[in-house]
């Protein structure tokens, strides 16, 4: 008696959406069971292993197909069956390879209830044409899908993955909003991080993954959400930026980046010879960063960088203990008096008329840049229409580019100034943190002399974090003077504004500063800011 054919069914999704995939798989299974019954065959239970019955993951489907082809030489099934040709494969090259393997292993091939003779060139041609058509159709759908998603993204509509953290989107009104609870969480996380707490500890408190929290704090708290669309087979790679409500101010985000940079440099690890102002001392003339150096007598110096492109005096060596003492006394005096500190930091904020002036300059420059872009486009059109030759247009194009570069450079300076203007929130946070810092420091009524190196380092890090309203790095700027008694002039540019002094300090200066520090310690805690 002739044994019935053992069929290995291939059940997979084709172009249905993920929501319909489950129903499609069930329908195909029912149809195949009917086809096999009418053909007098059977489907062994183990042969269902080649079908994607529970999911529609492309990689999983390919693995199942490859397994089926590998098993075709083992004599565990006699025929392969699909509901229609598109369920076999939509890749013509893969189709040819697969059909050859089945033919070489004497496996029959059925589409619905019809057998296709894999030895027949005509029937293989039909299967090849079918695979080619379905491959084209699938690629067309993929292309249209990504083009539509890009177009929607350019209209400010989310089209890829989950929404950025803390944001909501109303699909009816097309409006973006904020999740108030998540905004509070991120504001708290930012404040804790800027106060010196580690991102890992903050994430544990919030119940978040630390790497994800860091991603949100540093890259996803601003007013832009970047969506990347990539389809390499069709040479599509586009990044669309969508305007979204910010979780944090630009200044807070900048402060987080500055703090992160500090953690990598001057606040990271142990140093053999400690330099309190490491990476915080600069040349007044050229802006170069001084480095710490210890001579054979174990005396520490801050040294001017050599091999600078700009001509400057590389022989500037400032005694480290002398500079550190002067800077620390000044910062200690400012930060130790809360009322004075708040007033000094507030003075660093440009008045409203200056901010309005900067905003007008920014708008003016943006309009000019837009106009130059239009000029370039008009020039390109003139070349395309044959009105101008490439040679005739080259000179004009170079002039337009030079003007655009100059405008962009000027605009960047204005934007940096606006981004680094301290806000009331920034001042309040800075004052609150430093006030708490001094409260802990003064628990035992210790003055400056009782501070540890780590506390001093944290204090100067807070004083010189970030950039000023003109985009300059905060720190201590040093230059030579013509005064033999006071050969060094130092300018302290901190969050509290500027202070200019000369070195070395006199004994009277040091005595007065020490008395002031002791007085602050004895009368702490100060009134709340």
C-alpha positions as CSV (number, residue, x, y, z in Angstrom):
1,X,0.0,0.0,0.0
2,X,1.3,3.4,-1.0
3,X,2.2,5.6,2.0
4,X,0.6,9.1,2.1
5,X,2.8,12.1,1.4
6,X,4.2,13.7,4.6
7,X,3.8,17.4,4.2
8,X,5.9,20.1,5.8
9,X,3.8,23.3,5.8
10,X,5.2,26.8,5.6
11,X,2.9,29.2,7.4
12,X,4.1,32.8,7.5
13,X,2.8,36.4,7.2
14,X,3.3,38.3,4.0
15,X,2.3,41.9,4.0
16,X,-0.3,42.0,6.8
17,X,0.3,44.3,9.7
18,X,1.5,43.0,13.0
19,X,-2.0,43.3,14.5
20,X,-3.5,41.0,11.8
21,X,-0.6,38.5,11.8
22,X,-2.1,36.1,14.4
23,X,-5.4,35.8,12.5
24,X,-3.6,35.3,9.2
25,X,-1.5,32.5,10.6
26,X,-4.6,30.7,11.8
27,X,-6.3,31.1,8.5
28,X,-3.3,29.7,6.6
29,X,-3.1,26.7,8.9
30,X,-6.8,25.8,8.3
31,X,-6.4,26.2,4.5
32,X,-3.3,24.0,4.4
33,X,-4.9,21.3,6.5
34,X,-7.8,21.2,4.0
35,X,-5.4,21.1,1.0
36,X,-3.4,18.2,2.5
37,X,-6.6,16.3,3.3
38,X,-7.8,16.7,-0.3
39,X,-4.4,15.5,-1.6
40,X,-4.6,12.4,0.6
41,X,-1.5,13.4,2.6
42,X,-0.8,14.0,6.2
43,X,1.1,16.6,8.3
44,X,3.2,15.0,11.1
45,X,3.2,17.1,14.3
46,X,6.9,17.7,14.1
47,X,6.5,19.2,10.6
48,X,4.6,22.2,12.1
49,X,8.0,23.3,13.5
50,X,8.9,25.1,10.2
51,X,5.9,27.5,10.5
52,X,5.6,30.8,12.4
53,X,2.4,29.9,14.2
54,X,2.9,32.1,17.3
55,X,4.6,35.2,15.8
56,X,5.6,37.0,12.7
57,X,9.2,37.9,13.4
58,X,11.1,38.0,10.0
59,X,14.4,36.7,11.5
60,X,12.6,33.8,13.2
61,X,10.8,33.0,9.9
62,X,14.1,32.9,8.0
63,X,15.6,30.6,10.6
64,X,12.7,28.2,10.3
65,X,13.0,28.2,6.4
66,X,16.7,27.5,6.6
67,X,16.0,24.6,9.1
68,X,13.4,23.2,6.7
69,X,15.9,23.2,3.8
70,X,18.6,21.6,6.0
71,X,16.1,18.9,7.1
72,X,15.0,18.2,3.5
73,X,17.8,15.7,3.1
74,X,17.0,13.7,6.2
75,X,13.9,11.9,4.9
76,X,11.5,13.3,7.6
77,X,9.0,14.8,5.1
78,X,8.2,14.3,1.4
79,X,6.7,17.6,0.3
80,X,6.5,21.3,1.2
81,X,3.2,23.2,0.9
82,X,2.3,26.9,1.1
83,X,-1.0,28.7,0.7
84,X,0.2,30.9,-2.1
85,X,3.6,31.6,-3.8
86,X,4.2,34.7,-1.8
87,X,4.4,32.7,1.4
88,X,7.4,30.7,0.1
89,X,9.7,33.7,-0.1
90,X,9.8,37.2,-1.5
91,X,13.5,37.0,-2.4
92,X,14.0,35.6,-5.9
93,X,17.7,34.6,-5.3
94,X,16.7,32.8,-2.0
95,X,13.8,31.2,-3.9
96,X,16.1,29.7,-6.6
97,X,18.5,28.4,-4.0
98,X,15.8,26.9,-1.9
99,X,13.9,25.2,-4.8
100,X,17.2,23.7,-6.0
101,X,17.8,22.2,-2.6
102,X,14.3,20.7,-2.5
103,X,14.7,19.4,-6.1
104,X,18.1,17.8,-5.3
105,X,16.6,16.1,-2.3
106,X,13.5,14.9,-4.3
107,X,11.1,17.0,-2.2
108,X,7.8,17.8,-3.9
109,X,6.5,21.4,-3.9
110,X,2.9,22.4,-3.6
111,X,1.1,25.8,-3.8
112,X,-2.4,25.4,-2.4
113,X,-3.6,22.2,-3.9
114,X,-1.4,22.3,-7.0
115,X,1.9,20.6,-7.3
116,X,4.8,22.4,-9.1
117,X,7.3,20.2,-10.9
118,X,10.6,21.6,-9.8
119,X,12.3,19.8,-12.7
120,X,10.2,21.8,-15.2
121,X,11.9,25.0,-16.5
122,X,8.5,26.4,-17.2
123,X,7.1,25.9,-13.7
124,X,10.4,27.1,-12.1
125,X,10.0,30.2,-14.3
126,X,6.5,30.8,-12.9
127,X,7.8,30.5,-9.3
128,X,10.7,32.8,-10.1
129,X,8.4,35.5,-11.7
130,X,6.1,35.2,-8.7
131,X,9.0,35.6,-6.2
132,X,10.3,38.6,-8.3
133,X,6.9,40.3,-8.3
134,X,6.3,39.8,-4.6
135,X,9.9,41.0,-3.8
136,X,9.2,44.2,-5.8
137,X,5.8,44.6,-4.1
138,X,7.3,44.2,-0.6
139,X,10.1,46.7,-1.4
140,X,7.6,49.2,-2.7
141,X,5.6,48.9,0.4
142,X,8.7,49.3,2.6
143,X,9.7,52.4,0.6
144,X,6.3,54.0,0.9
145,X,6.1,53.2,4.6
146,X,9.4,54.9,5.4
147,X,8.6,57.9,3.1
148,X,5.3,58.3,4.9
149,X,6.9,58.1,8.3
150,X,9.5,60.7,7.4
151,X,6.8,63.0,6.0
152,X,4.7,62.6,9.2
153,X,7.8,63.3,11.4
154,X,8.5,66.5,9.5
155,X,5.0,67.6,10.4
156,X,5.9,67.1,14.1
157,X,4.0,63.8,14.4
158,X,5.8,60.9,16.3
159,X,6.2,58.0,13.9
160,X,8.9,55.8,15.3
161,X,9.2,53.8,18.6
162,X,8.0,55.2,22.0
163,X,7.7,58.8,22.8
164,X,10.7,60.7,24.3
165,X,10.7,60.5,28.1
166,X,8.3,62.7,29.9
167,X,6.4,63.9,26.8
168,X,2.9,63.2,25.7
169,X,1.2,63.5,22.3
170,X,-2.5,64.0,21.6
171,X,-3.1,62.5,18.2
172,X,-6.5,64.3,17.9
173,X,-5.2,67.8,18.4
174,X,-1.6,67.1,17.2
175,X,-0.3,68.8,20.3
176,X,2.7,67.8,22.5
177,X,2.5,67.9,26.3
178,X,4.5,67.0,29.4
179,X,4.0,64.2,32.0
180,X,4.2,66.3,35.2
181,X,5.4,63.5,37.4
182,X,8.2,62.5,35.0
183,X,9.3,66.2,34.7
184,X,9.6,66.5,38.5
185,X,11.6,63.3,38.6
186,X,14.1,64.6,36.0
187,X,14.3,68.0,37.6
188,X,15.1,66.3,40.9
189,X,17.6,64.0,39.2
190,X,19.3,67.0,37.5
191,X,19.5,68.9,40.8
192,X,20.9,65.8,42.6
193,X,23.5,65.2,39.9
194,X,24.7,68.8,39.9
195,X,25.0,68.6,43.7
196,X,27.5,65.8,43.4
197,X,25.4,62.6,43.6
198,X,26.2,59.8,41.2
199,X,23.8,59.0,38.3
200,X,23.7,55.4,39.4
201,X,22.5,56.3,42.9
202,X,19.9,58.7,41.5
203,X,18.6,56.1,39.1
204,X,18.2,53.6,41.9
205,X,16.1,56.0,43.9
206,X,13.9,56.7,40.8
207,X,13.7,53.0,39.9
208,X,15.2,53.7,36.5
209,X,18.0,52.1,34.5
210,X,21.1,54.3,35.1
211,X,22.2,54.3,31.4
212,X,18.7,55.4,30.4
213,X,18.6,58.1,33.0
214,X,21.9,59.4,31.7
215,X,20.6,59.4,28.2
216,X,17.6,61.4,29.2
217,X,19.6,63.9,31.3
218,X,22.3,64.5,28.6
219,X,20.5,64.0,25.3
220,X,16.7,63.9,25.7
221,X,15.8,66.8,28.0
222,X,16.0,69.6,25.5
223,X,13.4,70.9,23.0
224,X,14.4,68.6,20.1
225,X,13.8,65.0,19.5
226,X,15.8,63.4,16.7
227,X,14.4,60.4,14.8
228,X,16.7,58.5,12.5
229,X,15.2,56.7,9.5
230,X,17.5,54.2,7.7
231,X,16.8,51.9,4.8
232,X,20.2,51.0,3.5
233,X,19.0,48.9,0.6
234,X,17.3,52.0,-0.9
235,X,20.1,54.4,0.2
236,X,17.8,56.2,2.6
237,X,19.3,57.7,5.8
238,X,17.6,60.8,7.2
239,X,17.4,62.4,10.6
240,X,14.3,64.4,11.4
241,X,14.3,66.8,14.4
242,X,10.9,67.3,16.0
243,X,10.3,70.2,18.4
244,X,9.1,68.9,21.8
245,X,8.5,70.6,25.2
246,X,11.8,70.6,27.1
247,X,12.2,68.8,30.5
248,X,15.1,71.1,31.5
249,X,16.4,74.5,30.6
250,X,19.3,74.8,28.3
251,X,21.4,76.2,31.1
252,X,20.7,73.1,33.3
253,X,21.6,70.8,30.5
254,X,24.8,72.7,29.8
255,X,25.6,72.5,33.6
256,X,25.1,68.7,33.5
257,X,27.5,68.4,30.6
258,X,30.0,70.6,32.4
259,X,29.7,68.5,35.5
260,X,30.2,65.3,33.5
261,X,33.3,66.7,31.9
262,X,34.6,67.8,35.4
263,X,34.0,64.2,36.7
264,X,36.2,62.9,33.8
265,X,39.0,65.4,34.4
266,X,39.7,67.4,37.5
267,X,37.2,65.6,39.9
268,X,38.2,62.1,38.8
269,X,40.7,59.8,40.5
270,X,43.6,60.4,42.8
271,X,46.5,62.7,41.8
272,X,50.1,62.2,43.0
273,X,50.7,65.9,43.4
274,X,47.4,67.7,44.1
275,X,46.6,70.9,42.3
276,X,43.5,72.5,43.7
277,X,42.9,74.6,40.6
278,X,43.9,71.9,38.0
279,X,42.3,72.8,34.6
280,X,40.9,76.0,36.1
281,X,43.9,78.3,35.5
282,X,44.2,80.1,32.2
283,X,46.4,82.8,30.5
284,X,44.7,86.2,30.4
285,X,46.4,86.9,27.0
286,X,46.0,83.7,25.0
287,X,43.4,81.8,27.0
288,X,45.7,78.7,27.2
289,X,45.2,76.3,30.1
290,X,48.0,76.1,32.7
291,X,49.2,72.8,33.9
292,X,50.6,71.8,37.3
293,X,54.2,71.0,37.7
294,X,56.4,70.2,40.8
295,X,60.1,71.1,40.8
296,X,63.0,69.2,42.4
297,X,62.5,71.1,45.6
298,X,58.9,69.7,45.7
299,X,57.5,73.2,45.2
300,X,54.3,73.2,43.1
301,X,53.6,75.7,40.2
302,X,51.0,76.4,37.6
303,X,52.9,76.7,34.3
304,X,51.9,78.4,31.0
305,X,51.5,76.0,28.1
306,X,54.3,76.1,25.5
307,X,54.1,75.4,21.7
308,X,51.0,77.7,21.4
309,X,50.0,78.9,18.0
310,X,49.5,82.4,19.4
311,X,52.6,84.3,20.5
312,X,52.6,84.4,24.3
313,X,55.1,84.2,27.2
314,X,55.7,80.5,28.1
315,X,57.8,81.5,31.1
316,X,54.9,82.3,33.3
317,X,55.2,80.0,36.4
318,X,52.9,80.9,39.3
319,X,53.4,79.5,42.8
320,X,50.5,77.0,43.3
321,X,50.1,77.5,47.0
322,X,50.1,81.3,46.7
323,X,47.4,81.3,43.9
324,X,45.3,78.6,45.6
325,X,45.3,80.4,48.9
326,X,44.2,83.8,47.3
327,X,41.5,82.2,45.2
328,X,40.2,80.0,47.9
329,X,39.9,82.8,50.5
330,X,37.9,84.9,48.0
331,X,35.5,82.1,47.1
332,X,35.1,81.1,50.7
333,X,34.3,84.7,51.6
334,X,31.7,85.0,48.8
335,X,30.1,81.6,49.3
336,X,30.2,81.7,53.1
337,X,27.8,84.7,53.1
338,X,24.5,83.6,51.6
339,X,23.1,87.0,51.0
340,X,26.4,88.3,49.5
341,X,26.6,85.1,47.3
342,X,23.1,85.5,46.0
343,X,23.7,89.1,45.2
344,X,27.0,88.4,43.5
345,X,25.6,85.6,41.3
346,X,22.6,87.7,40.4
347,X,24.9,90.6,39.3
348,X,26.3,88.2,36.7
349,X,23.0,88.2,34.9
350,X,22.7,90.7,32.1
351,X,19.9,93.2,32.5
352,X,16.7,92.6,30.5
353,X,17.6,95.2,27.8
354,X,20.8,93.3,27.1
355,X,19.0,90.0,26.7
356,X,16.4,91.7,24.4
357,X,19.3,93.1,22.4
358,X,20.9,89.6,22.1
359,X,17.6,88.1,21.0
360,X,17.2,90.8,18.3
361,X,20.7,90.2,17.0
362,X,20.0,86.4,16.9
363,X,16.8,87.0,14.9
364,X,18.6,89.4,12.5
365,X,21.4,86.9,11.9
366,X,19.0,84.0,11.3
367,X,17.1,86.0,8.7
368,X,20.4,86.9,7.0
369,X,21.4,83.2,6.9
370,X,18.0,82.3,5.4
371,X,18.5,84.9,2.7
372,X,22.0,83.6,1.8
373,X,20.5,80.0,1.5
374,X,17.9,81.4,-0.9
375,X,20.7,83.1,-2.9
376,X,22.5,79.8,-3.2
377,X,19.4,78.0,-4.3
378,X,18.7,80.8,-7.0
379,X,22.3,80.5,-8.2
380,X,21.9,76.7,-8.6
381,X,18.7,77.1,-10.5
382,X,20.4,79.6,-12.8
383,X,23.1,77.0,-13.5
384,X,20.5,74.3,-14.1
385,X,18.6,76.5,-16.6
386,X,21.8,77.4,-18.5
387,X,21.5,81.1,-17.6
388,X,25.0,80.9,-15.9
389,X,27.9,78.5,-16.5
390,X,29.7,76.8,-13.6
391,X,32.6,79.1,-14.1
392,X,30.5,82.2,-14.1
393,X,28.7,81.1,-10.9
394,X,31.7,79.9,-9.0
395,X,32.9,83.4,-7.9
396,X,29.4,84.4,-6.7
397,X,28.9,81.1,-4.9
398,X,32.3,81.5,-3.0
399,X,31.3,85.0,-1.9
400,X,27.9,83.7,-0.7
401,X,29.5,80.9,1.2
402,X,32.0,83.2,2.9
403,X,29.2,85.5,4.0
404,X,27.2,82.5,5.3
405,X,30.1,81.2,7.3
406,X,30.8,84.6,8.8
407,X,27.1,85.0,9.8
408,X,27.0,81.4,11.2
409,X,30.1,82.1,13.3
410,X,28.5,85.3,14.7
411,X,25.2,83.6,15.3
412,X,27.0,80.8,17.3
413,X,28.6,83.4,19.6
414,X,25.2,85.0,20.3
415,X,23.5,81.6,20.9
416,X,26.3,80.7,23.4
417,X,25.8,83.9,25.3
418,X,22.0,83.3,25.5
419,X,22.5,79.7,26.6
420,X,24.8,80.6,29.4
421,X,22.8,83.5,30.9
422,X,22.0,82.3,34.5
423,X,18.3,81.9,35.3
424,X,16.6,82.4,38.6
425,X,16.2,78.7,39.0
426,X,20.0,78.3,38.4
427,X,20.8,80.9,41.1
428,X,18.4,79.3,43.6
429,X,19.8,75.9,43.0
430,X,23.4,77.0,43.3
431,X,22.8,79.0,46.4
432,X,20.8,76.2,48.1
433,X,23.5,73.6,47.3
434,X,26.4,75.8,48.6
435,X,24.4,76.8,51.6
436,X,23.9,73.1,52.5
437,X,27.6,72.5,51.8
438,X,28.6,75.1,54.3
439,X,26.1,73.9,56.9
440,X,27.8,70.5,56.8
441,X,31.2,72.1,56.9
442,X,30.4,74.2,59.9
443,X,28.9,71.6,62.1
444,X,32.0,71.6,64.2
445,X,32.6,75.4,63.5
446,X,35.6,74.7,61.3
447,X,36.8,77.6,59.2
448,X,38.8,77.5,56.0
449,X,41.8,75.9,57.7
450,X,39.6,72.9,58.7
451,X,38.5,72.0,55.1
452,X,39.7,68.8,53.5
453,X,41.2,68.9,50.1
454,X,38.1,67.2,48.7
455,X,35.8,69.9,50.2
456,X,38.0,72.6,48.8
457,X,38.0,70.9,45.4
458,X,34.2,70.7,45.4
459,X,34.0,74.3,46.4
460,X,36.1,75.6,43.5
461,X,34.3,73.2,41.1
462,X,31.0,74.8,42.0
463,X,32.5,78.3,41.7
464,X,33.9,77.7,38.2
465,X,31.3,75.3,36.7
466,X,30.3,76.1,33.1
467,X,30.8,79.3,31.1
468,X,29.9,82.9,31.7
469,X,27.2,84.9,29.8
470,X,29.8,85.6,27.0
471,X,30.6,81.9,26.5
472,X,34.0,82.2,28.2
473,X,35.3,79.3,30.4
474,X,35.1,80.2,34.1
475,X,38.3,80.0,36.1
476,X,41.3,81.9,37.2
477,X,43.0,84.1,34.6
478,X,46.7,85.1,35.2
479,X,49.1,87.6,33.6
480,X,52.4,89.2,34.5
481,X,52.5,92.8,35.8
482,X,55.3,95.4,35.8
483,X,55.1,95.7,39.6
484,X,58.1,93.9,41.1
485,X,56.3,93.7,44.5
486,X,53.1,92.3,43.0
487,X,54.3,90.5,39.8
488,X,51.1,88.6,39.2
489,X,47.6,89.8,38.5
490,X,44.8,87.2,38.7
491,X,41.2,87.6,37.6
492,X,38.6,85.2,39.1
493,X,35.7,84.6,36.7
494,X,33.2,82.5,38.6
495,X,29.4,82.1,38.9
496,X,29.5,85.1,41.2
497,X,31.0,87.5,38.6
498,X,34.6,88.8,38.4
499,X,37.2,89.7,41.0
500,X,40.7,91.1,40.3
501,X,43.6,90.7,42.7
502,X,47.4,90.7,42.8
503,X,50.0,88.3,44.1
504,X,51.5,87.7,46.5
505,X,49.0,88.6,49.1
506,X,50.3,90.7,52.0
507,X,50.3,89.4,55.6
508,X,47.5,92.0,56.3
509,X,45.4,90.6,53.5
510,X,45.7,87.1,54.7
511,X,45.0,88.1,58.3
512,X,41.8,89.9,57.3
513,X,40.6,87.0,55.1
514,X,41.3,84.5,57.9
515,X,39.4,86.6,60.4
516,X,36.5,86.9,58.0
517,X,36.4,83.1,57.4
518,X,36.5,82.4,61.2
519,X,33.7,84.9,61.8
520,X,31.5,83.3,59.1
521,X,32.0,79.9,60.7
522,X,31.1,81.1,64.2
523,X,27.9,82.8,63.1
524,X,26.7,80.0,60.9
525,X,24.0,78.9,60.0
526,X,23.1,81.9,57.9
527,X,19.5,82.9,57.1
528,X,17.9,80.7,54.4
529,X,18.2,82.2,50.9
